Amino acid sequence: GAVVSQHPSRVICKSGTSVKIECRSLDFQATTMFWYRQFPKKSLMLMATSNEGSKATYEQGVEKDKFLINHASLTLSTLTVTSAHPEDSSFYICSAQTRSAYEQYFGPGTRLTVT
Amino acid sequence: AQRVTQPEKLLSVFKGAPVELKCNYSYSGSPELFWYVQYSRQRLQLLLRHISRESIKGFTADLNKGETSFHLKKPFAQEEDSAMYYCALSAGGKLIFGQGTTLQVKP
């Protein structure tokens, strides 16, 4: 089956620093990757859609300069939280999709804690 | 506006009881709807989609365009069904998720 990995699974950083989260499709080529944010006991909020080789499309209200997304290859997308603040603490989840398939395959998520 | 509503945050039933997880949607086009499940400490995974009209793990969901609903049903709940369930709408290539319902199946 299609597997998506995320690294790291947990990260703690100090306020003002930047953190990079990787999302990889392990056994398939993902033309599109999505980044979500999940608040405790709440739904997944789509942050941005990333297509390989092009700029990410951000959802309304998501700061593109704060959440930098790069989709450099068909198997890797990265999310960099720049100048992180405690309010950025959250669970970040990526998903990947192939051009021909409807299904999104989800990563296990990354727990970010900003102190 | 495109929206998915799951009115129940928590649904608690006893093993063997019927289950219905409610989902209502708002979408101007032809909807494509999904149910995703997240078991404890596991990633989100697709449970079923309305187009396939299949039953997965005993769960079924019927799209009712008149009532704009896509409720998830299972006639006899099992303890292993305990999980978080999300209804999702595909719109413009993106998934819009409901708030999620925690299903708790008690022994």
Interface residues (C-beta under 8 A of the other chain):
Chain A: V4 T32 F34 K41 K42 S43 L44 L46 T49 I93 S95 Y102 E103 Q104 F106 G107 P108 G109
Chain B: K9 E32 Q42 R43 L44 Q45 L46 R49 Y86 S90 G93 K94 L95 I96 F97 G98 Q99 G100
